[in-house]
Amino acid sequence: MASLESPDFQRAFVALSYMVGRRDAELLEPLRTPHDDARAFARRLGRPERERRAEVLARELSRLAATVEARTLK
């Protein structure tokens, strides 16, 4: 199980939070001590250009899907 403090978990949390409608500071609010990676990711999701936000989110979701897939294959 991933640690709540791990950068991977926190980036995944931010990505899924974004997908359910959280924005800006709300993305990091539930994390006790947000990792620098999570903060940077949340900042990138706040860019004004929709296409850039979509690219950033898609990249992270692809990474998350690959991680989940790798775990289910074991």
Chimera marker file (.cmm) of the C-alpha trace (Angstrom):
<marker_set name="trace">
<marker id="1" x="0.000" y="0.000" z="0.000" r="1" g="1" b="0" radius="0.5"/>
<marker id="2" x="1.286" y="3.458" z="-0.887" r="1" g="1" b="0" radius="0.5"/>
<marker id="3" x="2.139" y="5.887" z="1.860" r="1" g="1" b="0" radius="0.5"/>
<marker id="4" x="-0.078" y="8.958" z="2.104" r="1" g="1" b="0" radius="0.5"/>
<marker id="5" x="3.117" y="10.994" z="2.142" r="1" g="1" b="0" radius="0.5"/>
<marker id="6" x="4.620" y="9.477" z="-1.020" r="1" g="1" b="0" radius="0.5"/>
<marker id="7" x="4.932" y="11.756" z="-4.062" r="1" g="1" b="0" radius="0.5"/>
<marker id="8" x="3.255" y="9.143" z="-6.294" r="1" g="1" b="0" radius="0.5"/>
<marker id="9" x="0.211" y="8.844" z="-4.028" r="1" g="1" b="0" radius="0.5"/>
<marker id="10" x="-0.108" y="12.597" z="-3.673" r="1" g="1" b="0" radius="0.5"/>
<marker id="11" x="0.088" y="13.222" z="-7.438" r="1" g="1" b="0" radius="0.5"/>
<marker id="12" x="-2.569" y="10.550" z="-7.992" r="1" g="1" b="0" radius="0.5"/>
<marker id="13" x="-4.727" y="12.131" z="-5.290" r="1" g="1" b="0" radius="0.5"/>
<marker id="14" x="-4.421" y="15.552" z="-6.923" r="1" g="1" b="0" radius="0.5"/>
<marker id="15" x="-5.275" y="14.113" z="-10.356" r="1" g="1" b="0" radius="0.5"/>
<marker id="16" x="-8.373" y="12.343" z="-9.107" r="1" g="1" b="0" radius="0.5"/>
<marker id="17" x="-9.410" y="15.374" z="-7.051" r="1" g="1" b="0" radius="0.5"/>
<marker id="18" x="-9.169" y="17.498" z="-10.188" r="1" g="1" b="0" radius="0.5"/>
<marker id="19" x="-11.343" y="15.016" z="-12.060" r="1" g="1" b="0" radius="0.5"/>
<marker id="20" x="-14.120" y="15.313" z="-9.456" r="1" g="1" b="0" radius="0.5"/>
<marker id="21" x="-14.150" y="19.090" z="-9.650" r="1" g="1" b="0" radius="0.5"/>
<marker id="22" x="-11.672" y="20.385" z="-7.103" r="1" g="1" b="0" radius="0.5"/>
<marker id="23" x="-9.562" y="23.315" z="-8.240" r="1" g="1" b="0" radius="0.5"/>
<marker id="24" x="-6.677" y="25.480" z="-7.068" r="1" g="1" b="0" radius="0.5"/>
<marker id="25" x="-5.966" y="25.243" z="-3.306" r="1" g="1" b="0" radius="0.5"/>
<marker id="26" x="-8.702" y="22.616" z="-2.902" r="1" g="1" b="0" radius="0.5"/>
<marker id="27" x="-6.445" y="20.112" z="-4.676" r="1" g="1" b="0" radius="0.5"/>
<marker id="28" x="-3.886" y="20.134" z="-1.870" r="1" g="1" b="0" radius="0.5"/>
<marker id="29" x="-6.161" y="20.970" z="1.058" r="1" g="1" b="0" radius="0.5"/>
<marker id="30" x="-6.739" y="17.382" z="2.296" r="1" g="1" b="0" radius="0.5"/>
<marker id="31" x="-3.009" y="16.538" z="2.205" r="1" g="1" b="0" radius="0.5"/>
<marker id="32" x="-1.372" y="17.128" z="5.570" r="1" g="1" b="0" radius="0.5"/>
<marker id="33" x="2.078" y="17.852" z="4.129" r="1" g="1" b="0" radius="0.5"/>
<marker id="34" x="1.923" y="18.214" z="0.358" r="1" g="1" b="0" radius="0.5"/>
<marker id="35" x="5.074" y="17.036" z="-1.394" r="1" g="1" b="0" radius="0.5"/>
<marker id="36" x="6.808" y="19.409" z="-3.804" r="1" g="1" b="0" radius="0.5"/>
<marker id="37" x="5.780" y="17.139" z="-6.715" r="1" g="1" b="0" radius="0.5"/>
<marker id="38" x="2.110" y="17.418" z="-5.718" r="1" g="1" b="0" radius="0.5"/>
<marker id="39" x="2.370" y="21.201" z="-5.406" r="1" g="1" b="0" radius="0.5"/>
<marker id="40" x="4.028" y="21.524" z="-8.813" r="1" g="1" b="0" radius="0.5"/>
<marker id="41" x="1.400" y="19.265" z="-10.379" r="1" g="1" b="0" radius="0.5"/>
<marker id="42" x="-1.434" y="21.302" z="-8.834" r="1" g="1" b="0" radius="0.5"/>
<marker id="43" x="0.166" y="24.495" z="-10.189" r="1" g="1" b="0" radius="0.5"/>
<marker id="44" x="0.331" y="22.989" z="-13.685" r="1" g="1" b="0" radius="0.5"/>
<marker id="45" x="-3.355" y="22.079" z="-13.425" r="1" g="1" b="0" radius="0.5"/>
<marker id="46" x="-4.070" y="25.731" z="-12.748" r="1" g="1" b="0" radius="0.5"/>
<marker id="47" x="-2.676" y="26.979" z="-16.059" r="1" g="1" b="0" radius="0.5"/>
<marker id="48" x="-5.077" y="29.150" z="-18.012" r="1" g="1" b="0" radius="0.5"/>
<marker id="49" x="-4.760" y="27.159" z="-21.263" r="1" g="1" b="0" radius="0.5"/>
<marker id="50" x="-7.216" y="24.267" z="-21.285" r="1" g="1" b="0" radius="0.5"/>
<marker id="51" x="-5.076" y="22.232" z="-23.694" r="1" g="1" b="0" radius="0.5"/>
<marker id="52" x="-2.048" y="22.431" z="-21.379" r="1" g="1" b="0" radius="0.5"/>
<marker id="53" x="-4.145" y="21.371" z="-18.364" r="1" g="1" b="0" radius="0.5"/>
<marker id="54" x="-5.492" y="18.441" z="-20.375" r="1" g="1" b="0" radius="0.5"/>
<marker id="55" x="-1.969" y="17.364" z="-21.377" r="1" g="1" b="0" radius="0.5"/>
<marker id="56" x="-0.716" y="17.577" z="-17.793" r="1" g="1" b="0" radius="0.5"/>
<marker id="57" x="-3.692" y="15.609" z="-16.468" r="1" g="1" b="0" radius="0.5"/>
<marker id="58" x="-3.505" y="12.995" z="-19.236" r="1" g="1" b="0" radius="0.5"/>
<marker id="59" x="0.193" y="12.398" z="-18.568" r="1" g="1" b="0" radius="0.5"/>
<marker id="60" x="-0.439" y="11.810" z="-14.868" r="1" g="1" b="0" radius="0.5"/>
<marker id="61" x="-3.480" y="9.604" z="-15.457" r="1" g="1" b="0" radius="0.5"/>
<marker id="62" x="-1.469" y="7.502" z="-17.916" r="1" g="1" b="0" radius="0.5"/>
<marker id="63" x="1.231" y="7.057" z="-15.310" r="1" g="1" b="0" radius="0.5"/>
<marker id="64" x="-1.377" y="6.120" z="-12.706" r="1" g="1" b="0" radius="0.5"/>
<marker id="65" x="-3.059" y="3.622" z="-15.046" r="1" g="1" b="0" radius="0.5"/>
<marker id="66" x="0.282" y="1.979" z="-15.829" r="1" g="1" b="0" radius="0.5"/>
<marker id="67" x="1.036" y="1.639" z="-12.116" r="1" g="1" b="0" radius="0.5"/>
<marker id="68" x="-2.357" y="0.076" z="-11.402" r="1" g="1" b="0" radius="0.5"/>
<marker id="69" x="-2.002" y="-2.264" z="-14.382" r="1" g="1" b="0" radius="0.5"/>
<marker id="70" x="1.454" y="-3.392" z="-13.272" r="1" g="1" b="0" radius="0.5"/>
<marker id="71" x="0.147" y="-4.200" z="-9.801" r="1" g="1" b="0" radius="0.5"/>
<marker id="72" x="-2.792" y="-6.238" z="-11.116" r="1" g="1" b="0" radius="0.5"/>
<marker id="73" x="-0.558" y="-8.333" z="-13.357" r="1" g="1" b="0" radius="0.5"/>
<marker id="74" x="1.534" y="-9.642" z="-10.455" r="1" g="1" b="0" radius="0.5"/>
<link id1="1" id2="2" r="1" g="1" b="0" radius="0.2"/>
<link id1="2" id2="3" r="1" g="1" b="0" radius="0.2"/>
<link id1="3" id2="4" r="1" g="1" b="0" radius="0.2"/>
<link id1="4" id2="5" r="1" g="1" b="0" radius="0.2"/>
<link id1="5" id2="6" r="1" g="1" b="0" radius="0.2"/>
<link id1="6" id2="7" r="1" g="1" b="0" radius="0.2"/>
<link id1="7" id2="8" r="1" g="1" b="0" radius="0.2"/>
<link id1="8" id2="9" r="1" g="1" b="0" radius="0.2"/>
<link id1="9" id2="10" r="1" g="1" b="0" radius="0.2"/>
<link id1="10" id2="11" r="1" g="1" b="0" radius="0.2"/>
<link id1="11" id2="12" r="1" g="1" b="0" radius="0.2"/>
<link id1="12" id2="13" r="1" g="1" b="0" radius="0.2"/>
<link id1="13" id2="14" r="1" g="1" b="0" radius="0.2"/>
<link id1="14" id2="15" r="1" g="1" b="0" radius="0.2"/>
<link id1="15" id2="16" r="1" g="1" b="0" radius="0.2"/>
<link id1="16" id2="17" r="1" g="1" b="0" radius="0.2"/>
<link id1="17" id2="18" r="1" g="1" b="0" radius="0.2"/>
<link id1="18" id2="19" r="1" g="1" b="0" radius="0.2"/>
<link id1="19" id2="20" r="1" g="1" b="0" radius="0.2"/>
<link id1="20" id2="21" r="1" g="1" b="0" radius="0.2"/>
<link id1="21" id2="22" r="1" g="1" b="0" radius="0.2"/>
<link id1="22" id2="23" r="1" g="1" b="0" radius="0.2"/>
<link id1="23" id2="24" r="1" g="1" b="0" radius="0.2"/>
<link id1="24" id2="25" r="1" g="1" b="0" radius="0.2"/>
<link id1="25" id2="26" r="1" g="1" b="0" radius="0.2"/>
<link id1="26" id2="27" r="1" g="1" b="0" radius="0.2"/>
<link id1="27" id2="28" r="1" g="1" b="0" radius="0.2"/>
<link id1="28" id2="29" r="1" g="1" b="0" radius="0.2"/>
<link id1="29" id2="30" r="1" g="1" b="0" radius="0.2"/>
<link id1="30" id2="31" r="1" g="1" b="0" radius="0.2"/>
<link id1="31" id2="32" r="1" g="1" b="0" radius="0.2"/>
<link id1="32" id2="33" r="1" g="1" b="0" radius="0.2"/>
<link id1="33" id2="34" r="1" g="1" b="0" radius="0.2"/>
<link id1="34" id2="35" r="1" g="1" b="0" radius="0.2"/>
<link id1="35" id2="36" r="1" g="1" b="0" radius="0.2"/>
<link id1="36" id2="37" r="1" g="1" b="0" radius="0.2"/>
<link id1="37" id2="38" r="1" g="1" b="0" radius="0.2"/>
<link id1="38" id2="39" r="1" g="1" b="0" radius="0.2"/>
<link id1="39" id2="40" r="1" g="1" b="0" radius="0.2"/>
<link id1="40" id2="41" r="1" g="1" b="0" radius="0.2"/>
<link id1="41" id2="42" r="1" g="1" b="0" radius="0.2"/>
<link id1="42" id2="43" r="1" g="1" b="0" radius="0.2"/>
<link id1="43" id2="44" r="1" g="1" b="0" radius="0.2"/>
<link id1="44" id2="45" r="1" g="1" b="0" radius="0.2"/>
<link id1="45" id2="46" r="1" g="1" b="0" radius="0.2"/>
<link id1="46" id2="47" r="1" g="1" b="0" radius="0.2"/>
<link id1="47" id2="48" r="1" g="1" b="0" radius="0.2"/>
<link id1="48" id2="49" r="1" g="1" b="0" radius="0.2"/>
<link id1="49" id2="50" r="1" g="1" b="0" radius="0.2"/>
<link id1="50" id2="51" r="1" g="1" b="0" radius="0.2"/>
<link id1="51" id2="52" r="1" g="1" b="0" radius="0.2"/>
<link id1="52" id2="53" r="1" g="1" b="0" radius="0.2"/>
<link id1="53" id2="54" r="1" g="1" b="0" radius="0.2"/>
<link id1="54" id2="55" r="1" g="1" b="0" radius="0.2"/>
<link id1="55" id2="56" r="1" g="1" b="0" radius="0.2"/>
<link id1="56" id2="57" r="1" g="1" b="0" radius="0.2"/>
<link id1="57" id2="58" r="1" g="1" b="0" radius="0.2"/>
<link id1="58" id2="59" r="1" g="1" b="0" radius="0.2"/>
<link id1="59" id2="60" r="1" g="1" b="0" radius="0.2"/>
<link id1="60" id2="61" r="1" g="1" b="0" radius="0.2"/>
<link id1="61" id2="62" r="1" g="1" b="0" radius="0.2"/>
<link id1="62" id2="63" r="1" g="1" b="0" radius="0.2"/>
<link id1="63" id2="64" r="1" g="1" b="0" radius="0.2"/>
<link id1="64" id2="65" r="1" g="1" b="0" radius="0.2"/>
<link id1="65" id2="66" r="1" g="1" b="0" radius="0.2"/>
<link id1="66" id2="67" r="1" g="1" b="0" radius="0.2"/>
<link id1="67" id2="68" r="1" g="1" b="0" radius="0.2"/>
<link id1="68" id2="69" r="1" g="1" b="0" radius="0.2"/>
<link id1="69" id2="70" r="1" g="1" b="0" radius="0.2"/>
<link id1="70" id2="71" r="1" g="1" b="0" radius="0.2"/>
<link id1="71" id2="72" r="1" g="1" b="0" radius="0.2"/>
<link id1="72" id2="73" r="1" g="1" b="0" radius="0.2"/>
<link id1="73" id2="74" r="1" g="1" b="0" radius="0.2"/>
</marker_set>
